[in-house]
Amino acid sequence: MMPQVVIVGGGMVGLSLSLMLAKANIRVKLLEAIQYPDLSESELHHYHSSFDARNSALSRRSVEIYNKLGLWARLQEYATPIRQVHITEEGGFGKARLLAEQENVENFGQVIENAWLGRVLLSEVKKNNLIELIDGIEVTALTQNEKQVTVQAKRKQENIQIQSQLVVAADGRDSFCRQALGVDASVHDYEQVAIVTTVQTSKPHHHVGFERFSALGPLALLPLPGENRRSVVWPVKKGTEEQWLGSENDQKFLDALQHTYGGRAGKFEKTGKRFCYPLSQVLSHKQAIGRVVLMGNAAHTIHPVAGQGFNLCLRDADVLVRFLSNHLKTSEDIGDQELLKAYEQARLIDQQRVIKFCDTVVRGFSHQNPVLKFVRNTGLIAFDIIPGIKPIVATYAMGLKA
Ligand SMILES: Cc1cc2nc3c(=O)[nH]c(=O)nc-3n(C[C@H](O)[C@H](O)[C@H](O)COP(=O)(O)OP(=O)(O)OC[C@H]3O[C@@H](n4cnc5c(N)ncnc54)[C@H](O)[C@@H]3O)c2cc1C
């Protein structure tokens, strides 16, 4: 039977979206270029390019989305809640704190290992009768007319053609589909590379997430399952990353963390392998193009400074599925262009708010000018003591205001 929706790209967004569509009784064909790893136990840390060594901070809204899909019970096994957020600047006097109990919530969200998230999503997709998953297939052309989209793809030596009323392109930051459709994107290179790893500290994390703005770059330390394990995301200046990589630099990296963080986490005892991610902002000029919708990093790739990128993508996916399933109650055309335009319009405010916030934080904290530093630290203090600000920020950070 013909799929109602073809999804190009089976990263965390493509896999999540396909499960949401199937839950709404919509038939999906999911095409992923890279072959997935085996799901046997020994393969847990054979990473796929999309669900790799990183950890993701999932907002409360994202947790709710996975809960609605019936997946949270399994995901929880490798997740841990964030109950406090502390923001400071190295060498500064300001400090801002968000406490879950003050905001009357049990937590602000959960940190989950991407490898586990991807593994659970993939195993659910493989079990689902409404989803046909093809991996090791690369989409090589995309054309459309008034009635349908035609996807051409290559798998080993075989050329495959698939037709559908609607295509969702979740094929990542350098989206082939976006380019094939002739859609421009604004690109800003932050000239930074995120160093990502897991560390062990002598003091337990007590479910506190830290963001510390340092001269080297904004360092995020998030709690992981296991009381003393923490996830590190440290964007540093492009070109300086080599000195932190490789096992020969383990101690140097631990010393740099210790120096930047001081004694709050106790001693930084052990570090895992470090991985690198070049950071840029890529914003597509259009997200609904005829019968094609761009989603995930293909639509908007943002700086990971506040851990918002994937959360935003999940909210997009949630709204798209709601639009499609409502539409199907009165129409048979799931790729109705007016409907897709309405979806694009409906997502603008949330997307622009998150994009602007992350970009402002990165740019605002990257200057070492003493006057700017003073203004920033005064801002952190103001944030900490002025009543009324925290609940607003907390609501947005939890993804509850879209
Ligand atoms: C260091 C770092 C930390 C982050 N931390 C957080 C966080 O804490 N919280 C948060 O919300 N977000 C976070 N993010 C953002 C998050 O990782 C991204 O939003 C998310 O990975 C986007 O997933 P995606 O599926 O859209 O893209 P991708 O992961 O790039 O997946 C795209 C998929 O499409 C496939 N593909 C590409 N071209 C084709 C083709 N022609 N044919 C078929 N398939 C194709 C690729 O193989 C790939 O599997 C972080 C990002 C970084 C860099």
The ligand as an SDF file (V2000), in Angstrom:
LIG
                    3D

 53 58  0  0  0  0  0  0  0  0999 V2000
   26.9770   19.0800   20.9140 C   0  0  0  0  0  0  0  0  0  0  0  0
   25.4770   19.1150   20.7750 C   0  0  0  0  0  0  0  0  0  0  0  0
   24.6680   18.9390   21.8860 C   0  0  0  0  0  0  0  0  0  0  0  0
   23.2810   19.0110   21.7760 C   0  0  0  0  0  0  0  0  0  0  0  0
   22.5140   18.8910   22.9050 N   0  0  0  0  0  0  0  0  0  0  0  0
   21.1730   19.0510   22.8090 C   0  0  0  0  0  0  0  0  0  0  0  0
   20.3490   18.9940   23.9910 C   0  0  0  0  0  0  0  0  0  0  0  0
   20.8380   18.7970   25.1100 O   0  0  0  0  0  0  0  0  0  0  0  0
   19.0040   19.1660   23.8540 N   0  0  0  0  0  0  0  0  0  0  0  0
   18.4320   19.4130   22.6390 C   0  0  0  0  0  0  0  0  0  0  0  0
   17.2160   19.6070   22.5740 O   0  0  0  0  0  0  0  0  0  0  0  0
   19.1830   19.4500   21.5040 N   0  0  0  0  0  0  0  0  0  0  0  0
   20.5280   19.2800   21.5570 C   0  0  0  0  0  0  0  0  0  0  0  0
   21.2850   19.3060   20.4080 N   0  0  0  0  0  0  0  0  0  0  0  0
   20.6110   19.4190   19.0960 C   0  0  0  0  0  0  0  0  0  0  0  0
   20.2080   18.0400   18.5390 C   0  0  0  0  0  0  0  0  0  0  0  0
   21.3110   17.1860   18.5640 O   0  0  0  0  0  0  0  0  0  0  0  0
   19.6670   18.1750   17.1150 C   0  0  0  0  0  0  0  0  0  0  0  0
   18.5540   19.0200   17.1540 O   0  0  0  0  0  0  0  0  0  0  0  0
   19.2190   16.8270   16.5490 C   0  0  0  0  0  0  0  0  0  0  0  0
   20.2900   15.9280   16.5360 O   0  0  0  0  0  0  0  0  0  0  0  0
   18.6780   16.9930   15.1280 C   0  0  0  0  0  0  0  0  0  0  0  0
   18.3880   15.7210   14.6070 O   0  0  0  0  0  0  0  0  0  0  0  0
   17.9420   15.5060   13.0980 P   0  0  0  0  0  0  0  0  0  0  0  0
   17.3300   14.1440   13.0630 O   0  0  0  0  0  0  0  0  0  0  0  0
   17.1590   16.6630   12.6030 O   0  0  0  0  0  0  0  0  0  0  0  0
   19.2990   15.5670   12.2420 O   0  0  0  0  0  0  0  0  0  0  0  0
   20.4670   14.5060   12.0800 P   0  0  0  0  0  0  0  0  0  0  0  0
   20.8280   13.9230   13.3740 O   0  0  0  0  0  0  0  0  0  0  0  0
   21.5480   15.1950   11.3160 O   0  0  0  0  0  0  0  0  0  0  0  0
   19.8410   13.3470   11.1830 O   0  0  0  0  0  0  0  0  0  0  0  0
   19.6650   13.4670    9.8040 C   0  0  0  0  0  0  0  0  0  0  0  0
   19.6090   12.0600    9.2130 C   0  0  0  0  0  0  0  0  0  0  0  0
   19.3190   12.1710    7.8110 O   0  0  0  0  0  0  0  0  0  0  0  0
   20.1020   11.2030    7.1260 C   0  0  0  0  0  0  0  0  0  0  0  0
   20.2620   11.6820    5.7210 N   0  0  0  0  0  0  0  0  0  0  0  0
   20.9650   12.7680    5.3020 C   0  0  0  0  0  0  0  0  0  0  0  0
   20.8940   12.8890    3.9590 N   0  0  0  0  0  0  0  0  0  0  0  0
   20.1240   11.8440    3.5290 C   0  0  0  0  0  0  0  0  0  0  0  0
   19.7020   11.4170    2.2360 C   0  0  0  0  0  0  0  0  0  0  0  0
   20.0330   12.0840    1.1050 N   0  0  0  0  0  0  0  0  0  0  0  0
   18.9330   10.2980    2.1340 N   0  0  0  0  0  0  0  0  0  0  0  0
   18.5560    9.6080    3.2660 C   0  0  0  0  0  0  0  0  0  0  0  0
   18.9520    9.9860    4.5100 N   0  0  0  0  0  0  0  0  0  0  0  0
   19.7200   11.0840    4.6450 C   0  0  0  0  0  0  0  0  0  0  0  0
   21.4310   11.1790    7.9010 C   0  0  0  0  0  0  0  0  0  0  0  0
   22.1400    9.9710    7.6770 O   0  0  0  0  0  0  0  0  0  0  0  0
   20.9490   11.3220    9.3450 C   0  0  0  0  0  0  0  0  0  0  0  0
   20.7250   10.0870    9.9670 O   0  0  0  0  0  0  0  0  0  0  0  0
   22.6720   19.2490   20.4970 C   0  0  0  0  0  0  0  0  0  0  0  0
   23.4900   19.4120   19.3640 C   0  0  0  0  0  0  0  0  0  0  0  0
   24.8800   19.3450   19.4910 C   0  0  0  0  0  0  0  0  0  0  0  0
   25.7370   19.5500   18.2640 C   0  0  0  0  0  0  0  0  0  0  0  0
  1  2  1  0
  2  3  1  0
  2 52  2  0
  3  4  2  0
  4  5  1  0
  4 50  1  0
  5  6  2  0
  6  7  1  0
  6 13  1  0
  7  8  2  0
  7  9  1  0
  9 10  1  0
 10 11  2  0
 10 12  1  0
 12 13  2  0
 13 14  1  0
 14 15  1  0
 14 50  1  0
 15 16  1  0
 16 17  1  0
 16 18  1  0
 18 19  1  0
 18 20  1  0
 20 21  1  0
 20 22  1  0
 22 23  1  0
 23 24  1  0
 24 25  2  0
 24 26  1  0
 24 27  1  0
 27 28  1  0
 28 29  2  0
 28 30  1  0
 28 31  1  0
 31 32  1  0
 32 33  1  0
 33 34  1  0
 33 48  1  0
 34 35  1  0
 35 36  1  0
 35 46  1  0
 36 37  1  0
 36 45  1  0
 37 38  2  0
 38 39  1  0
 39 40  1  0
 39 45  2  0
 40 41  1  0
 40 42  2  0
 42 43  1  0
 43 44  2  0
 44 45  1  0
 46 47  1  0
 46 48  1  0
 48 49  1  0
 50 51  2  0
 51 52  1  0
 52 53  1  0
M  END
$$$$
